[in-house]
Amino acid sequence: MTPEPAGAEIYQSARLAAAYAFSRPAVHPHVVDLIARRLGLTAGRRCRRALDIGCGAGLSAAALQPVSDIVMGVEPAEAMLAHRRSVAPGVSVAVGTAEALPFRDAAFDLVTAAGALNYADRTLALGEVGRVLASSGTLVIYDFSGGRKLHESSALESWFSAFEGRYPYGGGYTLDVRAIDYGPPGLRLVAFDPFEVVLPMDFDAYLQYVLGETNVERAISGGIPHTDVLNWCRETLEPLFERGSMGVVFDGYAAFVTPDPEKECL
């Protein structure tokens, strides 16, 4: 997912909330399939309770419903939840932060954080995850790129460079999940799975997706007319999709973290 500015106020945008709800590619279900395979989850072996930290518009939480009886989400930016009933019916959502999860101890068999821990105080957040995670549970930290390349050619990579040069993203927060010290909260990293998801997208779908990116929201809130952004994206993107639907690549990782049994015995 794309880097974001230090100012969380961008996530109070109604336009951004709608874009995240209705214009994002369906990457999360593919990642949850990977998670299910890694954890051995099937229709007959589901989680009892799952929590999605930083659930945003609700897409990542909704993706957990096939693998968990109960799914809950927590999101610090209340505006992002405006469409949650359409996006994630059946998911219970609370406004809150990763550093102070509003749930009881050992409440969840599965906790996911998709591009969310980048912005949290990781010491506090992992301590809270360790508290709400059952002793047999798993935390999955995952993230993926912003769909910057095509499976068929390198043309989209050049376009995306021009796009973010014209409409810059805010400063991002990097997260190297393999370098995190999971020991203090009694956790340990047990697996790291890179992945690649290729989704067919036509011109209209990709156009709506990039128009819902945070750099576009920053540009518009900074005074650039929406029509200017729309026209530039339309004119420069359309030739790349002249053959119709193309395979857009989203590559990423999923890190699997569990309670450390040695720490539990101390």
C-alpha positions as CSV (number, residue, x, y, z in Angstrom):
1,M,0.0,0.0,0.0
2,T,1.1,3.5,-0.6
3,P,3.1,5.7,1.8
4,E,1.2,8.3,3.8
5,P,1.8,11.7,5.3
6,A,2.5,12.3,8.9
7,G,-0.8,14.3,9.1
8,A,-3.6,11.8,9.8
9,E,-6.2,14.5,8.9
10,I,-6.1,13.2,5.3
11,Y,-8.1,10.2,6.5
12,Q,-10.9,12.5,7.6
13,S,-11.8,13.1,3.9
14,A,-15.2,11.9,2.9
15,R,-14.0,11.6,-0.7
16,L,-11.1,9.4,0.3
17,A,-13.4,7.2,2.5
18,A,-15.7,6.6,-0.5
19,A,-12.7,5.8,-2.7
20,Y,-11.3,3.3,-0.3
21,A,-14.7,1.7,0.1
22,F,-15.7,1.4,-3.5
23,S,-12.6,1.8,-5.8
24,R,-9.9,-0.3,-4.3
25,P,-8.8,-3.5,-6.0
26,A,-9.8,-6.7,-4.3
27,V,-6.3,-7.7,-3.1
28,H,-7.3,-8.5,0.5
29,P,-9.3,-11.7,-0.2
30,H,-6.2,-13.1,-2.0
31,V,-4.0,-12.4,1.0
32,V,-6.5,-14.0,3.3
33,D,-6.4,-17.1,1.1
34,L,-2.7,-17.2,1.7
35,I,-3.2,-16.7,5.4
36,A,-5.8,-19.5,5.4
37,R,-3.4,-21.9,3.7
38,R,-0.5,-21.1,6.0
39,L,-2.7,-21.5,9.1
40,G,-4.6,-24.6,7.8
41,L,-8.0,-22.8,7.9
42,T,-10.8,-24.4,6.0
43,A,-14.6,-24.3,5.9
44,G,-14.6,-26.9,8.7
45,R,-11.7,-25.3,10.7
46,R,-12.4,-21.6,11.1
47,C,-11.2,-19.0,13.6
48,R,-13.6,-18.3,16.4
49,R,-12.8,-14.5,16.6
50,A,-10.6,-12.4,14.4
51,L,-9.6,-8.7,14.7
52,D,-8.4,-6.4,12.0
53,I,-6.3,-3.5,13.2
54,G,-6.5,-0.3,11.1
55,C,-9.4,-1.7,9.1
56,G,-10.0,1.6,7.1
57,A,-13.1,1.4,5.0
58,G,-13.6,-2.2,6.0
59,L,-12.3,-4.1,3.0
60,S,-9.5,-5.9,5.0
61,A,-11.9,-6.8,7.8
62,A,-14.6,-8.1,5.4
63,A,-12.0,-10.4,3.7
64,L,-11.7,-12.3,7.0
65,Q,-15.3,-13.3,7.2
66,P,-14.8,-16.6,5.2
67,V,-12.2,-17.8,7.8
68,S,-13.7,-16.6,11.1
69,D,-17.0,-16.9,12.9
70,I,-16.8,-13.4,14.3
71,V,-14.8,-10.5,12.8
72,M,-14.1,-7.2,14.5
73,G,-12.3,-4.2,13.3
74,V,-10.7,-1.2,14.9
75,E,-9.9,2.1,13.1
76,P,-8.6,5.4,14.4
77,A,-10.1,7.6,11.7
78,E,-13.8,7.5,12.2
79,A,-14.5,9.2,8.8
80,M,-13.1,6.1,7.1
81,L,-15.9,4.0,8.5
82,A,-18.7,5.9,6.7
83,H,-19.5,3.0,4.3
84,R,-18.7,0.1,6.6
85,R,-22.2,-1.3,6.5
86,S,-22.0,-1.6,2.7
87,V,-18.4,-2.8,2.6
88,A,-18.3,-5.1,5.6
89,P,-21.8,-6.1,6.7
90,G,-21.6,-8.4,9.7
91,V,-18.3,-6.9,10.9
92,S,-18.4,-5.1,14.2
93,V,-16.2,-2.0,14.2
94,A,-14.8,0.2,17.0
95,V,-13.1,3.5,16.7
96,G,-9.8,3.1,18.5
97,T,-6.0,2.8,18.1
98,A,-3.6,-0.1,18.0
99,E,-1.9,1.3,21.1
100,A,-5.1,0.9,23.2
101,L,-7.2,-1.9,21.8
102,P,-10.7,-1.8,23.3
103,F,-11.0,-5.5,23.8
104,R,-10.5,-8.0,26.7
105,D,-7.4,-10.2,27.1
106,A,-6.9,-13.3,25.0
107,A,-10.1,-12.4,22.9
108,F,-8.9,-13.3,19.4
109,D,-7.5,-16.3,17.6
110,L,-6.3,-14.2,14.7
111,V,-5.2,-10.6,14.5
112,T,-4.4,-8.9,11.2
113,A,-2.8,-5.5,10.5
114,A,-2.7,-4.6,6.8
115,G,-0.4,-1.6,6.3
116,A,-1.4,-0.3,9.7
117,L,1.5,-0.8,12.1
118,N,3.6,1.6,10.0
119,Y,1.8,4.4,11.7
120,A,1.5,3.1,15.3
121,D,3.8,3.1,18.2
122,R,5.0,-0.4,17.6
123,T,6.1,-1.1,21.2
124,L,2.6,-0.2,22.6
125,A,0.8,-1.7,19.6
126,L,2.6,-5.1,19.9
127,G,2.1,-5.1,23.6
128,E,-1.6,-4.7,23.0
129,V,-1.7,-7.4,20.4
130,G,0.1,-9.7,22.8
131,R,-2.6,-9.0,25.4
132,V,-5.7,-9.6,23.1
133,L,-4.2,-12.5,21.3
134,A,-5.0,-16.0,22.5
135,S,-2.1,-18.2,23.5
136,S,-2.7,-20.3,20.4
137,G,-3.4,-17.4,18.1
138,T,-1.5,-15.7,15.3
139,L,-0.8,-12.1,14.4
140,V,-0.5,-11.5,10.6
141,I,1.2,-8.3,9.5
142,Y,0.8,-7.7,5.8
143,D,1.2,-5.1,3.2
144,F,1.3,-4.8,-0.6
145,S,2.4,-2.4,-3.3
146,G,0.1,0.2,-5.0
147,G,-0.3,-1.7,-8.2
148,R,2.5,0.1,-10.0
149,K,3.2,-2.4,-12.8
150,L,1.6,-4.6,-15.4
151,H,2.1,-8.3,-15.7
152,E,2.4,-7.8,-19.5
153,S,4.8,-4.8,-19.7
154,S,6.8,-2.2,-17.9
155,A,4.7,0.7,-19.2
156,L,2.8,1.3,-16.0
157,E,5.9,1.6,-13.9
158,S,7.0,4.6,-16.0
159,W,3.5,6.1,-15.8
160,F,3.4,5.7,-12.0
161,S,6.7,7.4,-11.6
162,A,5.3,10.4,-13.5
163,F,2.1,10.2,-11.5
164,E,3.7,10.5,-8.1
165,G,6.2,13.1,-9.5
166,R,3.3,15.3,-10.5
167,Y,1.2,14.5,-7.4
168,P,3.6,13.6,-4.6
169,Y,2.8,11.3,-1.7
170,G,3.4,12.5,1.8
171,G,6.4,11.2,3.7
172,G,5.8,7.5,4.5
173,Y,6.7,5.4,7.5
174,T,8.8,2.3,6.6
175,L,8.3,-0.9,8.4
176,D,10.7,-3.9,8.2
177,V,8.8,-6.6,10.0
178,R,11.8,-8.9,10.0
179,A,13.8,-6.3,12.0
180,I,11.2,-5.8,14.8
181,D,12.0,-7.0,18.3
182,Y,9.0,-9.1,19.1
183,G,10.5,-10.3,22.4
184,P,9.3,-7.7,24.9
185,P,5.6,-8.4,24.3
186,G,6.3,-12.1,24.3
187,L,5.9,-12.7,20.6
188,R,8.0,-14.2,17.9
189,L,8.2,-14.1,14.1
190,V,7.6,-17.6,12.8
191,A,7.2,-17.1,9.0
192,F,7.5,-14.5,6.3
193,D,5.8,-15.1,3.0
194,P,6.3,-12.8,0.0
195,F,3.4,-12.9,-2.5
196,E,2.3,-11.5,-5.8
197,V,-1.4,-10.9,-6.7
198,V,-2.2,-10.2,-10.3
199,L,-5.7,-8.7,-10.8
200,P,-7.3,-8.0,-14.2
201,M,-8.2,-4.3,-14.4
202,D,-9.6,-2.3,-17.3
203,F,-8.9,1.4,-17.9
204,D,-12.0,2.6,-16.0
205,A,-11.3,0.5,-12.9
206,Y,-7.6,1.5,-12.8
207,L,-8.5,5.2,-13.3
208,Q,-10.9,5.2,-10.4
209,Y,-8.4,3.4,-8.3
210,V,-5.6,5.9,-8.8
211,L,-8.0,8.8,-8.4
212,G,-8.7,7.5,-4.9
213,E,-5.0,7.5,-3.9
214,T,-3.9,9.6,-1.0
215,N,-1.6,11.7,-3.2
216,V,-4.6,12.8,-5.3
217,E,-6.4,13.7,-2.1
218,R,-3.5,15.8,-1.0
219,A,-3.3,17.5,-4.4
220,I,-7.0,18.4,-4.4
221,S,-7.0,19.5,-0.8
222,G,-4.0,21.7,-1.7
223,G,-6.0,23.5,-4.4
224,I,-5.5,21.5,-7.6
225,P,-8.9,21.1,-9.3
226,H,-10.2,17.6,-9.4
227,T,-10.8,18.0,-13.1
228,D,-7.2,18.7,-13.7
229,V,-6.1,15.5,-12.0
230,L,-8.8,13.5,-13.8
231,N,-7.9,14.9,-17.2
232,W,-4.2,14.2,-16.8
233,C,-4.7,10.7,-15.5
234,R,-7.3,9.9,-18.2
235,E,-5.2,11.2,-21.1
236,T,-1.9,9.5,-20.0
237,L,-3.4,6.2,-18.8
238,E,-5.8,5.4,-21.6
239,P,-3.1,4.4,-24.1
240,L,-1.7,1.8,-21.6
241,F,-5.1,0.0,-21.5
242,E,-6.0,0.2,-25.2
243,R,-6.1,-3.6,-25.5
244,G,-8.7,-3.7,-22.7
245,S,-8.2,-5.4,-19.4
246,M,-4.6,-5.8,-18.2
247,G,-3.0,-7.8,-15.3
248,V,-2.0,-5.3,-12.6
249,V,0.6,-6.6,-10.2
250,F,0.3,-6.1,-6.4
251,D,3.3,-7.6,-4.7
252,G,3.7,-7.8,-0.9
253,Y,4.4,-9.9,2.1
254,A,2.6,-11.6,5.0
255,A,4.5,-12.0,8.3
256,F,3.2,-14.5,10.8
257,V,3.8,-13.8,14.5
258,T,2.7,-16.0,17.5
259,P,3.1,-15.9,21.2
260,D,6.5,-17.2,22.3
261,P,5.9,-20.3,24.5
262,E,9.3,-19.8,26.2
263,K,8.2,-16.3,27.3
264,E,4.9,-17.7,28.6
265,C,6.7,-20.0,30.9
266,L,8.8,-17.2,32.5
